[in-house]
Amino acid sequence: MSNGLTRFLGDTPGRTALKLLVASFVVGVVMAAFNWYPVDILYIVRDFLVNLWETGFAALGRFGGYLVLGAGVVIPVFIIMRLLSLRR
């Protein structure tokens, strides 16, 4: 069981918890510096859906634009991460 959990987490549970704690702190500091809060994500999604409904489905073009814009960052990062993991 412990071996499966370690394999799932990618490291021991203690080390994973410590890494998540440090990452959470850093992200929290950055979000506080920009005055961002997690609930803002819900407001953004709600506003997007209301705007989609109010402006008709012309907003779907913006969704596609967001998708392409995000993919321009996510896909190369994914490929680089996969290439770097092949060296192991």
PyMOL Python script that loads the backbone (N, CA, C, O; Angstrom):
from pymol import cmd

cmd.read_pdbstr("""\
ATOM      1  N   MET A   1       0.823  -1.192   0.000  1.00  0.00           N
ATOM      2  CA  MET A   1       0.000   0.000   0.000  1.00  0.00           C
ATOM      3  C   MET A   1       0.868   1.258   0.000  1.00  0.00           C
ATOM      4  O   MET A   1       0.636   2.184  -0.777  1.00  0.00           O
ATOM      5  N   SER A   2       1.855   1.279   0.866  1.00  0.00           N
ATOM      6  CA  SER A   2       2.728   2.442   0.947  1.00  0.00           C
ATOM      7  C   SER A   2       3.498   2.634  -0.358  1.00  0.00           C
ATOM      8  O   SER A   2       3.705   3.763  -0.803  1.00  0.00           O
ATOM      9  N   ASN A   3       3.919   1.526  -0.968  1.00  0.00           N
ATOM     10  CA  ASN A   3       4.642   1.600  -2.230  1.00  0.00           C
ATOM     11  C   ASN A   3       3.744   2.179  -3.328  1.00  0.00           C
ATOM     12  O   ASN A   3       4.194   2.994  -4.135  1.00  0.00           O
ATOM     13  N   GLY A   4       2.486   1.760  -3.358  1.00  0.00           N
ATOM     14  CA  GLY A   4       1.546   2.296  -4.341  1.00  0.00           C
ATOM     15  C   GLY A   4       1.282   3.776  -4.118  1.00  0.00           C
ATOM     16  O   GLY A   4       1.182   4.547  -5.073  1.00  0.00           O
ATOM     17  N   LEU A   5       1.167   4.175  -2.842  1.00  0.00           N
ATOM     18  CA  LEU A   5       0.945   5.579  -2.531  1.00  0.00           C
ATOM     19  C   LEU A   5       2.155   6.416  -2.923  1.00  0.00           C
ATOM     20  O   LEU A   5       2.017   7.505  -3.479  1.00  0.00           O
ATOM     21  N   THR A   6       3.339   5.897  -2.628  1.00  0.00           N
ATOM     22  CA  THR A   6       4.559   6.609  -3.000  1.00  0.00           C
ATOM     23  C   THR A   6       4.663   6.732  -4.518  1.00  0.00           C
ATOM     24  O   THR A   6       5.063   7.777  -5.032  1.00  0.00           O
ATOM     25  N   ARG A   7       4.310   5.690  -5.219  1.00  0.00           N
ATOM     26  CA  ARG A   7       4.348   5.736  -6.686  1.00  0.00           C
ATOM     27  C   ARG A   7       3.335   6.755  -7.215  1.00  0.00           C
ATOM     28  O   ARG A   7       3.625   7.496  -8.154  1.00  0.00           O
ATOM     29  N   PHE A   8       2.147   6.786  -6.608  1.00  0.00           N
ATOM     30  CA  PHE A   8       1.114   7.733  -7.033  1.00  0.00           C
ATOM     31  C   PHE A   8       1.551   9.175  -6.787  1.00  0.00           C
ATOM     32  O   PHE A   8       1.367  10.037  -7.646  1.00  0.00           O
ATOM     33  N   LEU A   9       2.126   9.436  -5.621  1.00  0.00           N
ATOM     34  CA  LEU A   9       2.532  10.793  -5.264  1.00  0.00           C
ATOM     35  C   LEU A   9       3.832  11.223  -5.937  1.00  0.00           C
ATOM     36  O   LEU A   9       4.095  12.418  -6.068  1.00  0.00           O
ATOM     37  N   GLY A  10       4.634  10.270  -6.360  1.00  0.00           N
ATOM     38  CA  GLY A  10       5.905  10.591  -6.989  1.00  0.00           C
ATOM     39  C   GLY A  10       7.039  10.745  -6.004  1.00  0.00           C
ATOM     40  O   GLY A  10       8.182  10.952  -6.410  1.00  0.00           O
ATOM     41  N   ASP A  11       6.754  10.650  -4.739  1.00  0.00           N
ATOM     42  CA  ASP A  11       7.753  10.770  -3.674  1.00  0.00           C
ATOM     43  C   ASP A  11       7.084  10.274  -2.401  1.00  0.00           C
ATOM     44  O   ASP A  11       5.921   9.872  -2.428  1.00  0.00           O
ATOM     45  N   THR A  12       7.792  10.299  -1.312  1.00  0.00           N
ATOM     46  CA  THR A  12       7.187   9.869  -0.053  1.00  0.00           C
ATOM     47  C   THR A  12       6.095  10.858   0.345  1.00  0.00           C
ATOM     48  O   THR A  12       6.153  12.026  -0.041  1.00  0.00           O
ATOM     49  N   PRO A  13       5.112  10.414   1.101  1.00  0.00           N
ATOM     50  CA  PRO A  13       4.031  11.322   1.490  1.00  0.00           C
ATOM     51  C   PRO A  13       4.517  12.553   2.247  1.00  0.00           C
ATOM     52  O   PRO A  13       3.997  13.648   2.035  1.00  0.00           O
ATOM     53  N   GLY A  14       5.496  12.393   3.118  1.00  0.00           N
ATOM     54  CA  GLY A  14       6.012  13.536   3.870  1.00  0.00           C
ATOM     55  C   GLY A  14       6.674  14.571   2.977  1.00  0.00           C
ATOM     56  O   GLY A  14       6.427  15.770   3.107  1.00  0.00           O
ATOM     57  N   ARG A  15       7.518  14.095   2.070  1.00  0.00           N
ATOM     58  CA  ARG A  15       8.202  15.021   1.154  1.00  0.00           C
ATOM     59  C   ARG A  15       7.210  15.685   0.216  1.00  0.00           C
ATOM     60  O   ARG A  15       7.343  16.868  -0.096  1.00  0.00           O
ATOM     61  N   THR A  16       6.218  14.931  -0.234  1.00  0.00           N
ATOM     62  CA  THR A  16       5.196  15.507  -1.108  1.00  0.00           C
ATOM     63  C   THR A  16       4.410  16.576  -0.368  1.00  0.00           C
ATOM     64  O   THR A  16       4.127  17.637  -0.923  1.00  0.00           O
ATOM     65  N   ALA A  17       4.054  16.302   0.885  1.00  0.00           N
ATOM     66  CA  ALA A  17       3.327  17.291   1.682  1.00  0.00           C
ATOM     67  C   ALA A  17       4.167  18.554   1.869  1.00  0.00           C
ATOM     68  O   ALA A  17       3.639  19.663   1.789  1.00  0.00           O
ATOM     69  N   LEU A  18       5.455  18.396   2.115  1.00  0.00           N
ATOM     70  CA  LEU A  18       6.335  19.555   2.290  1.00  0.00           C
ATOM     71  C   LEU A  18       6.432  20.365   0.994  1.00  0.00           C
ATOM     72  O   LEU A  18       6.376  21.594   1.025  1.00  0.00           O
ATOM     73  N   LYS A  19       6.576  19.681  -0.136  1.00  0.00           N
ATOM     74  CA  LYS A  19       6.634  20.378  -1.424  1.00  0.00           C
ATOM     75  C   LYS A  19       5.342  21.129  -1.693  1.00  0.00           C
ATOM     76  O   LYS A  19       5.377  22.267  -2.162  1.00  0.00           O
ATOM     77  N   LEU A  20       4.199  20.510  -1.403  1.00  0.00           N
ATOM     78  CA  LEU A  20       2.911  21.168  -1.608  1.00  0.00           C
ATOM     79  C   LEU A  20       2.755  22.366  -0.668  1.00  0.00           C
ATOM     80  O   LEU A  20       2.180  23.385  -1.050  1.00  0.00           O
ATOM     81  N   LEU A  21       3.258  22.245   0.543  1.00  0.00           N
ATOM     82  CA  LEU A  21       3.199  23.344   1.497  1.00  0.00           C
ATOM     83  C   LEU A  21       4.008  24.535   0.996  1.00  0.00           C
ATOM     84  O   LEU A  21       3.535  25.671   1.043  1.00  0.00           O
ATOM     85  N   VAL A  22       5.214  24.287   0.523  1.00  0.00           N
ATOM     86  CA  VAL A  22       6.070  25.367   0.013  1.00  0.00           C
ATOM     87  C   VAL A  22       5.451  25.993  -1.242  1.00  0.00           C
ATOM     88  O   VAL A  22       5.410  27.217  -1.370  1.00  0.00           O
ATOM     89  N   ALA A  23       4.972  25.161  -2.160  1.00  0.00           N
ATOM     90  CA  ALA A  23       4.354  25.676  -3.383  1.00  0.00           C
ATOM     91  C   ALA A  23       3.107  26.487  -3.052  1.00  0.00           C
ATOM     92  O   ALA A  23       2.874  27.533  -3.659  1.00  0.00           O
ATOM     93  N   SER A  24       2.303  26.021  -2.099  1.00  0.00           N
ATOM     94  CA  SER A  24       1.102  26.753  -1.699  1.00  0.00           C
ATOM     95  C   SER A  24       1.462  28.114  -1.114  1.00  0.00           C
ATOM     96  O   SER A  24       0.791  29.109  -1.385  1.00  0.00           O
ATOM     97  N   PHE A  25       2.519  28.154  -0.313  1.00  0.00           N
ATOM     98  CA  PHE A  25       2.952  29.420   0.274  1.00  0.00           C
ATOM     99  C   PHE A  25       3.393  30.397  -0.815  1.00  0.00           C
ATOM    100  O   PHE A  25       3.006  31.566  -0.795  1.00  0.00           O
ATOM    101  N   VAL A  26       4.197  29.923  -1.757  1.00  0.00           N
ATOM    102  CA  VAL A  26       4.698  30.794  -2.828  1.00  0.00           C
ATOM    103  C   VAL A  26       3.545  31.309  -3.680  1.00  0.00           C
ATOM    104  O   VAL A  26       3.479  32.499  -3.986  1.00  0.00           O
ATOM    105  N   VAL A  27       2.641  30.419  -4.062  1.00  0.00           N
ATOM    106  CA  VAL A  27       1.490  30.838  -4.865  1.00  0.00           C
ATOM    107  C   VAL A  27       0.618  31.809  -4.072  1.00  0.00           C
ATOM    108  O   VAL A  27       0.095  32.772  -4.633  1.00  0.00           O
ATOM    109  N   GLY A  28       0.460  31.563  -2.780  1.00  0.00           N
ATOM    110  CA  GLY A  28      -0.317  32.477  -1.943  1.00  0.00           C
ATOM    111  C   GLY A  28       0.292  33.863  -1.875  1.00  0.00           C
ATOM    112  O   GLY A  28      -0.427  34.861  -1.923  1.00  0.00           O
ATOM    113  N   VAL A  29       1.612  33.935  -1.764  1.00  0.00           N
ATOM    114  CA  VAL A  29       2.292  35.235  -1.738  1.00  0.00           C
ATOM    115  C   VAL A  29       2.093  35.964  -3.061  1.00  0.00           C
ATOM    116  O   VAL A  29       1.805  37.160  -3.073  1.00  0.00           O
ATOM    117  N   VAL A  30       2.244  35.254  -4.171  1.00  0.00           N
ATOM    118  CA  VAL A  30       2.070  35.876  -5.489  1.00  0.00           C
ATOM    119  C   VAL A  30       0.630  36.352  -5.664  1.00  0.00           C
ATOM    120  O   VAL A  30       0.388  37.468  -6.125  1.00  0.00           O
ATOM    121  N   MET A  31      -0.324  35.497  -5.293  1.00  0.00           N
ATOM    122  CA  MET A  31      -1.729  35.884  -5.436  1.00  0.00           C
ATOM    123  C   MET A  31      -2.062  37.094  -4.555  1.00  0.00           C
ATOM    124  O   MET A  31      -2.812  37.977  -4.971  1.00  0.00           O
ATOM    125  N   ALA A  32      -1.512  37.133  -3.354  1.00  0.00           N
ATOM    126  CA  ALA A  32      -1.752  38.275  -2.472  1.00  0.00           C
ATOM    127  C   ALA A  32      -1.124  39.544  -3.039  1.00  0.00           C
ATOM    128  O   ALA A  32      -1.689  40.630  -2.909  1.00  0.00           O
ATOM    129  N   ALA A  33       0.045  39.409  -3.668  1.00  0.00           N
ATOM    130  CA  ALA A  33       0.714  40.573  -4.252  1.00  0.00           C
ATOM    131  C   ALA A  33      -0.125  41.176  -5.380  1.00  0.00           C
ATOM    132  O   ALA A  33      -0.151  42.394  -5.557  1.00  0.00           O
ATOM    133  N   PHE A  34      -0.810  40.319  -6.139  1.00  0.00           N
ATOM    134  CA  PHE A  34      -1.651  40.803  -7.240  1.00  0.00           C
ATOM    135  C   PHE A  34      -3.107  40.987  -6.820  1.00  0.00           C
ATOM    136  O   PHE A  34      -3.959  41.327  -7.641  1.00  0.00           O
ATOM    137  N   ASN A  35      -3.387  40.758  -5.531  1.00  0.00           N
ATOM    138  CA  ASN A  35      -4.739  40.902  -4.997  1.00  0.00           C
ATOM    139  C   ASN A  35      -5.722  39.960  -5.705  1.00  0.00           C
ATOM    140  O   ASN A  35      -6.847  40.350  -6.018  1.00  0.00           O
ATOM    141  N   TRP A  36      -5.292  38.733  -5.950  1.00  0.00           N
ATOM    142  CA  TRP A  36      -6.134  37.701  -6.548  1.00  0.00           C
ATOM    143  C   TRP A  36      -6.617  36.765  -5.448  1.00  0.00           C
ATOM    144  O   TRP A  36      -5.895  36.493  -4.488  1.00  0.00           O
ATOM    145  N   TYR A  37      -7.837  36.279  -5.597  1.00  0.00           N
ATOM    146  CA  TYR A  37      -8.391  35.343  -4.637  1.00  0.00           C
ATOM    147  C   TYR A  37      -9.030  34.182  -5.388  1.00  0.00           C
ATOM    148  O   TYR A  37      -9.519  34.374  -6.502  1.00  0.00           O
ATOM    149  N   PRO A  38      -9.041  32.982  -4.808  1.00  0.00           N
ATOM    150  CA  PRO A  38      -9.611  31.829  -5.502  1.00  0.00           C
ATOM    151  C   PRO A  38     -11.067  32.025  -5.918  1.00  0.00           C
ATOM    152  O   PRO A  38     -11.486  31.507  -6.953  1.00  0.00           O
ATOM    153  N   VAL A  39     -11.834  32.757  -5.136  1.00  0.00           N
ATOM    154  CA  VAL A  39     -13.232  32.979  -5.487  1.00  0.00           C
ATOM    155  C   VAL A  39     -13.351  33.795  -6.778  1.00  0.00           C
ATOM    156  O   VAL A  39     -14.371  33.730  -7.465  1.00  0.00           O
ATOM    157  N   ASP A  40     -12.312  34.557  -7.104  1.00  0.00           N
ATOM    158  CA  ASP A  40     -12.329  35.315  -8.356  1.00  0.00           C
ATOM    159  C   ASP A  40     -12.459  34.397  -9.560  1.00  0.00           C
ATOM    160  O   ASP A  40     -13.049  34.782 -10.569  1.00  0.00           O
ATOM    161  N   ILE A  41     -11.916  33.188  -9.469  1.00  0.00           N
ATOM    162  CA  ILE A  41     -12.040  32.226 -10.570  1.00  0.00           C
ATOM    163  C   ILE A  41     -13.505  31.889 -10.808  1.00  0.00           C
ATOM    164  O   ILE A  41     -13.954  31.801 -11.950  1.00  0.00           O
ATOM    165  N   LEU A  42     -14.247  31.699  -9.715  1.00  0.00           N
ATOM    166  CA  LEU A  42     -15.681  31.420  -9.854  1.00  0.00           C
ATOM    167  C   LEU A  42     -16.401  32.602 -10.494  1.00  0.00           C
ATOM    168  O   LEU A  42     -17.274  32.413 -11.341  1.00  0.00           O
ATOM    169  N   TYR A  43     -16.040  33.815 -10.094  1.00  0.00           N
ATOM    170  CA  TYR A  43     -16.660  34.996 -10.685  1.00  0.00           C
ATOM    171  C   TYR A  43     -16.320  35.117 -12.171  1.00  0.00           C
ATOM    172  O   TYR A  43     -17.164  35.514 -12.974  1.00  0.00           O
ATOM    173  N   ILE A  44     -15.110  34.781 -12.526  1.00  0.00           N
ATOM    174  CA  ILE A  44     -14.706  34.844 -13.934  1.00  0.00           C
ATOM    175  C   ILE A  44     -15.514  33.853 -14.758  1.00  0.00           C
ATOM    176  O   ILE A  44     -15.992  34.187 -15.842  1.00  0.00           O
ATOM    177  N   VAL A  45     -15.669  32.630 -14.245  1.00  0.00           N
ATOM    178  CA  VAL A  45     -16.452  31.618 -14.960  1.00  0.00           C
ATOM    179  C   VAL A  45     -17.907  32.060 -15.055  1.00  0.00           C
ATOM    180  O   VAL A  45     -18.522  31.956 -16.117  1.00  0.00           O
ATOM    181  N   ARG A  46     -18.461  32.555 -13.944  1.00  0.00           N
ATOM    182  CA  ARG A  46     -19.853  33.017 -13.957  1.00  0.00           C
ATOM    183  C   ARG A  46     -20.033  34.158 -14.950  1.00  0.00           C
ATOM    184  O   ARG A  46     -20.975  34.150 -15.741  1.00  0.00           O
ATOM    185  N   ASP A  47     -19.139  35.132 -14.911  1.00  0.00           N
ATOM    186  CA  ASP A  47     -19.237  36.262 -15.829  1.00  0.00           C
ATOM    187  C   ASP A  47     -19.098  35.818 -17.277  1.00  0.00           C
ATOM    188  O   ASP A  47     -19.760  36.361 -18.161  1.00  0.00           O
ATOM    189  N   PHE A  48     -18.238  34.830 -17.526  1.00  0.00           N
ATOM    190  CA  PHE A  48     -18.089  34.323 -18.892  1.00  0.00           C
ATOM    191  C   PHE A  48     -19.393  33.697 -19.366  1.00  0.00           C
ATOM    192  O   PHE A  48     -19.827  33.945 -20.490  1.00  0.00           O
ATOM    193  N   LEU A  49     -20.023  32.885 -18.515  1.00  0.00           N
ATOM    194  CA  LEU A  49     -21.268  32.229 -18.909  1.00  0.00           C
ATOM    195  C   LEU A  49     -22.407  33.232 -19.103  1.00  0.00           C
ATOM    196  O   LEU A  49     -23.197  33.101 -20.038  1.00  0.00           O
ATOM    197  N   VAL A  50     -22.492  34.230 -18.226  1.00  0.00           N
ATOM    198  CA  VAL A  50     -23.513  35.270 -18.380  1.00  0.00           C
ATOM    199  C   VAL A  50     -23.262  36.054 -19.654  1.00  0.00           C
ATOM    200  O   VAL A  50     -24.194  36.348 -20.403  1.00  0.00           O
ATOM    201  N   ASN A  51     -22.011  36.391 -19.901  1.00  0.00           N
ATOM    202  CA  ASN A  51     -21.666  37.125 -21.114  1.00  0.00           C
ATOM    203  C   ASN A  51     -21.963  36.294 -22.357  1.00  0.00           C
ATOM    204  O   ASN A  51     -22.419  36.825 -23.370  1.00  0.00           O
ATOM    205  N   LEU A  52     -21.705  34.998 -22.282  1.00  0.00           N
ATOM    206  CA  LEU A  52     -22.012  34.096 -23.388  1.00  0.00           C
ATOM    207  C   LEU A  52     -23.505  34.110 -23.680  1.00  0.00           C
ATOM    208  O   LEU A  52     -23.924  34.163 -24.836  1.00  0.00           O
ATOM    209  N   TRP A  53     -24.289  34.063 -22.634  1.00  0.00           N
ATOM    210  CA  TRP A  53     -25.740  34.055 -22.808  1.00  0.00           C
ATOM    211  C   TRP A  53     -26.235  35.402 -23.333  1.00  0.00           C
ATOM    212  O   TRP A  53     -27.093  35.444 -24.214  1.00  0.00           O
ATOM    213  N   GLU A  54     -25.704  36.496 -22.804  1.00  0.00           N
ATOM    214  CA  GLU A  54     -26.185  37.827 -23.169  1.00  0.00           C
ATOM    215  C   GLU A  54     -25.758  38.246 -24.569  1.00  0.00           C
ATOM    216  O   GLU A  54     -26.522  38.917 -25.263  1.00  0.00           O
ATOM    217  N   THR A  55     -24.595  37.879 -24.988  1.00  0.00           N
ATOM    218  CA  THR A  55     -24.106  38.322 -26.303  1.00  0.00           C
ATOM    219  C   THR A  55     -24.371  37.284 -27.385  1.00  0.00           C
ATOM    220  O   THR A  55     -23.863  37.404 -28.499  1.00  0.00           O
ATOM    221  N   GLY A  56     -25.154  36.281 -27.067  1.00  0.00           N
ATOM    222  CA  GLY A  56     -25.377  35.216 -28.027  1.00  0.00           C
ATOM    223  C   GLY A  56     -24.157  34.322 -28.027  1.00  0.00           C
ATOM    224  O   GLY A  56     -23.372  34.331 -27.078  1.00  0.00           O
ATOM    225  N   PHE A  57     -24.000  33.582 -29.045  1.00  0.00           N
ATOM    226  CA  PHE A  57     -22.905  32.627 -29.068  1.00  0.00           C
ATOM    227  C   PHE A  57     -21.707  33.147 -29.842  1.00  0.00           C
ATOM    228  O   PHE A  57     -20.854  32.370 -30.273  1.00  0.00           O
ATOM    229  N   ALA A  58     -21.642  34.455 -30.017  1.00  0.00           N
ATOM    230  CA  ALA A  58     -20.449  35.061 -30.620  1.00  0.00           C
ATOM    231  C   ALA A  58     -19.266  34.945 -29.674  1.00  0.00           C
ATOM    232  O   ALA A  58     -18.112  34.999 -30.101  1.00  0.00           O
ATOM    233  N   ALA A  59     -19.557  34.786 -28.384  1.00  0.00           N
ATOM    234  CA  ALA A  59     -18.482  34.651 -27.399  1.00  0.00           C
ATOM    235  C   ALA A  59     -17.742  33.329 -27.556  1.00  0.00           C
ATOM    236  O   ALA A  59     -16.641  33.170 -27.029  1.00  0.00           O
ATOM    237  N   LEU A  60     -18.337  32.376 -28.276  1.00  0.00           N
ATOM    238  CA  LEU A  60     -17.636  31.107 -28.505  1.00  0.00           C
ATOM    239  C   LEU A  60     -16.346  31.326 -29.274  1.00  0.00           C
ATOM    240  O   LEU A  60     -15.381  30.581 -29.102  1.00  0.00           O
ATOM    241  N   GLY A  61     -16.325  32.343 -30.121  1.00  0.00           N
ATOM    242  CA  GLY A  61     -15.094  32.683 -30.824  1.00  0.00           C
ATOM    243  C   GLY A  61     -14.009  33.104 -29.849  1.00  0.00           C
ATOM    244  O   GLY A  61     -12.838  32.769 -30.030  1.00  0.00           O
ATOM    245  N   ARG A  62     -14.400  33.842 -28.812  1.00  0.00           N
ATOM    246  CA  ARG A  62     -13.431  34.222 -27.785  1.00  0.00           C
ATOM    247  C   ARG A  62     -12.951  32.995 -27.028  1.00  0.00           C
ATOM    248  O   ARG A  62     -11.775  32.901 -26.677  1.00  0.00           O
ATOM    249  N   PHE A  63     -13.856  32.052 -26.775  1.00  0.00           N
ATOM    250  CA  PHE A  63     -13.462  30.823 -26.093  1.00  0.00           C
ATOM    251  C   PHE A  63     -12.417  30.089 -26.912  1.00  0.00           C
ATOM    252  O   PHE A  63     -11.424  29.602 -26.371  1.00  0.00           O
ATOM    253  N   GLY A  64     -12.639  30.010 -28.217  1.00  0.00           N
ATOM    254  CA  GLY A  64     -11.654  29.376 -29.088  1.00  0.00           C
ATOM    255  C   GLY A  64     -10.337  30.126 -29.068  1.00  0.00           C
ATOM    256  O   GLY A  64      -9.269  29.517 -29.108  1.00  0.00           O
ATOM    257  N   GLY A  65     -10.411  31.455 -29.004  1.00  0.00           N
ATOM    258  CA  GLY A  65      -9.197  32.260 -28.910  1.00  0.00           C
ATOM    259  C   GLY A  65      -8.449  31.998 -27.618  1.00  0.00           C
ATOM    260  O   GLY A  65      -7.222  31.898 -27.609  1.00  0.00           O
ATOM    261  N   TYR A  66      -9.201  31.887 -26.516  1.00  0.00           N
ATOM    262  CA  TYR A  66      -8.583  31.561 -25.236  1.00  0.00           C
ATOM    263  C   TYR A  66      -7.946  30.180 -25.290  1.00  0.00           C
ATOM    264  O   TYR A  66      -6.860  29.951 -24.758  1.00  0.00           O
ATOM    265  N   LEU A  67      -8.653  29.266 -25.951  1.00  0.00           N
ATOM    266  CA  LEU A  67      -8.147  27.897 -26.061  1.00  0.00           C
ATOM    267  C   LEU A  67      -6.831  27.874 -26.827  1.00  0.00           C
ATOM    268  O   LEU A  67      -5.873  27.227 -26.402  1.00  0.00           O
ATOM    269  N   VAL A  68      -6.782  28.570 -27.943  1.00  0.00           N
ATOM    270  CA  VAL A  68      -5.555  28.611 -28.749  1.00  0.00           C
ATOM    271  C   VAL A  68      -4.440  29.335 -28.000  1.00  0.00           C
ATOM    272  O   VAL A  68      -3.285  28.910 -28.036  1.00  0.00           O
ATOM    273  N   LEU A  69      -4.787  30.425 -27.322  1.00  0.00           N
ATOM    274  CA  LEU A  69      -3.801  31.176 -26.559  1.00  0.00           C
ATOM    275  C   LEU A  69      -3.199  30.319 -25.448  1.00  0.00           C
ATOM    276  O   LEU A  69      -1.983  30.304 -25.259  1.00  0.00           O
ATOM    277  N   GLY A  70      -4.047  29.613 -24.721  1.00  0.00           N
ATOM    278  CA  GLY A  70      -3.566  28.737 -23.661  1.00  0.00           C
ATOM    279  C   GLY A  70      -2.764  27.567 -24.202  1.00  0.00           C
ATOM    280  O   GLY A  70      -1.753  27.177 -23.618  1.00  0.00           O
ATOM    281  N   ALA A  71      -3.214  27.008 -25.317  1.00  0.00           N
ATOM    282  CA  ALA A  71      -2.510  25.878 -25.919  1.00  0.00           C
ATOM    283  C   ALA A  71      -1.119  26.289 -26.391  1.00  0.00           C
ATOM    284  O   ALA A  71      -0.201  25.468 -26.418  1.00  0.00           O
ATOM    285  N   GLY A  72      -0.964  27.549 -26.762  1.00  0.00           N
ATOM    286  CA  GLY A  72       0.344  28.038 -27.178  1.00  0.00           C
ATOM    287  C   GLY A  72       1.371  27.978 -26.064  1.00  0.00           C
ATOM    288  O   GLY A  72       2.574  27.957 -26.325  1.00  0.00           O
ATOM    289  N   VAL A  73       0.906  27.949 -24.828  1.00  0.00           N
ATOM    290  CA  VAL A  73       1.814  27.830 -23.683  1.00  0.00           C
ATOM    291  C   VAL A  73       1.837  26.397 -23.166  1.00  0.00           C
ATOM    292  O   VAL A  73       2.905  25.843 -22.904  1.00  0.00           O
ATOM    293  N   VAL A  74       0.656  25.798 -23.020  1.00  0.00           N
ATOM    294  CA  VAL A  74       0.546  24.492 -22.378  1.00  0.00           C
ATOM    295  C   VAL A  74       1.195  23.389 -23.202  1.00  0.00           C
ATOM    296  O   VAL A  74       1.916  22.559 -22.648  1.00  0.00           O
ATOM    297  N   ILE A  75       0.964  23.358 -24.491  1.00  0.00           N
ATOM    298  CA  ILE A  75       1.480  22.273 -25.334  1.00  0.00           C
ATOM    299  C   ILE A  75       3.006  22.256 -25.357  1.00  0.00           C
ATOM    300  O   ILE A  75       3.588  21.189 -25.159  1.00  0.00           O
ATOM    301  N   PRO A  76       3.690  23.392 -25.591  1.00  0.00           N
ATOM    302  CA  PRO A  76       5.160  23.342 -25.550  1.00  0.00           C
ATOM    303  C   PRO A  76       5.708  22.948 -24.177  1.00  0.00           C
ATOM    304  O   PRO A  76       6.689  22.208 -24.096  1.00  0.00           O
ATOM    305  N   VAL A  77       5.092  23.430 -23.109  1.00  0.00           N
ATOM    306  CA  VAL A  77       5.554  23.060 -21.772  1.00  0.00           C
ATOM    307  C   VAL A  77       5.375  21.562 -21.563  1.00  0.00           C
ATOM    308  O   VAL A  77       6.254  20.904 -21.007  1.00  0.00           O
ATOM    309  N   PHE A  78       4.241  21.019 -22.005  1.00  0.00           N
ATOM    310  CA  PHE A  78       3.995  19.586 -21.882  1.00  0.00           C
ATOM    311  C   PHE A  78       5.044  18.785 -22.651  1.00  0.00           C
ATOM    312  O   PHE A  78       5.578  17.801 -22.138  1.00  0.00           O
ATOM    313  N   ILE A  79       5.334  19.206 -23.873  1.00  0.00           N
ATOM    314  CA  ILE A  79       6.316  18.486 -24.694  1.00  0.00           C
ATOM    315  C   ILE A  79       7.698  18.551 -24.044  1.00  0.00           C
ATOM    316  O   ILE A  79       8.409  17.548 -23.998  1.00  0.00           O
ATOM    317  N   ILE A  80       8.076  19.719 -23.547  1.00  0.00           N
ATOM    318  CA  ILE A  80       9.379  19.857 -22.889  1.00  0.00           C
ATOM    319  C   ILE A  80       9.448  18.969 -21.650  1.00  0.00           C
ATOM    320  O   ILE A  80      10.458  18.303 -21.421  1.00  0.00           O
ATOM    321  N   MET A  81       8.378  18.954 -20.848  1.00  0.00           N
ATOM    322  CA  MET A  81       8.369  18.116 -19.648  1.00  0.00           C
ATOM    323  C   MET A  81       8.469  16.646 -20.006  1.00  0.00           C
ATOM    324  O   MET A  81       9.168  15.892 -19.329  1.00  0.00           O
ATOM    325  N   ARG A  82       7.784  16.225 -21.060  1.00  0.00           N
ATOM    326  CA  ARG A  82       7.842  14.821 -21.476  1.00  0.00           C
ATOM    327  C   ARG A  82       9.238  14.476 -21.990  1.00  0.00           C
ATOM    328  O   ARG A  82       9.754  13.394 -21.709  1.00  0.00           O
ATOM    329  N   LEU A  83       9.849  15.390 -22.741  1.00  0.00           N
ATOM    330  CA  LEU A  83      11.200  15.131 -23.246  1.00  0.00           C
ATOM    331  C   LEU A  83      12.204  15.042 -22.099  1.00  0.00           C
ATOM    332  O   LEU A  83      13.105  14.203 -22.123  1.00  0.00           O
ATOM    333  N   LEU A  84      12.050  15.895 -21.109  1.00  0.00           N
ATOM    334  CA  LEU A  84      12.959  15.855 -19.971  1.00  0.00           C
ATOM    335  C   LEU A  84      12.746  14.604 -19.127  1.00  0.00           C
ATOM    336  O   LEU A  84      13.691  14.110 -18.512  1.00  0.00           O
ATOM    337  N   SER A  85      11.526  14.087 -19.090  1.00  0.00           N
ATOM    338  CA  SER A  85      11.281  12.871 -18.306  1.00  0.00           C
ATOM    339  C   SER A  85      11.793  11.626 -19.031  1.00  0.00           C
ATOM    340  O   SER A  85      11.966  10.581 -18.404  1.00  0.00           O
ATOM    341  N   LEU A  86      12.035  11.720 -20.330  1.00  0.00           N
ATOM    342  CA  LEU A  86      12.565  10.571 -21.064  1.00  0.00           C
ATOM    343  C   LEU A  86      14.018  10.288 -20.688  1.00  0.00           C
ATOM    344  O   LEU A  86      14.490   9.164 -20.857  1.00  0.00           O
ATOM    345  N   ARG A  87      14.721  11.276 -20.189  1.00  0.00           N
ATOM    346  CA  ARG A  87      16.132  11.111 -19.848  1.00  0.00           C
ATOM    347  C   ARG A  87      16.320  10.247 -18.613  1.00  0.00           C
ATOM    348  O   ARG A  87      17.425   9.762 -18.368  1.00  0.00           O
ATOM    349  N   ARG A  88      15.277  10.047 -17.839  1.00  0.00           N
ATOM    350  CA  ARG A  88      15.385   9.286 -16.597  1.00  0.00           C
ATOM    351  C   ARG A  88      15.466   7.827 -16.849  1.00  0.00           C
ATOM    352  O   ARG A  88      15.562   7.041 -15.906  1.00  0.00           O
TER     353      ARG A  88
END
""", "prot")
cmd.dss("prot")
cmd.show_as("cartoon", "prot")
cmd.util.cbc("prot")
cmd.orient("prot")
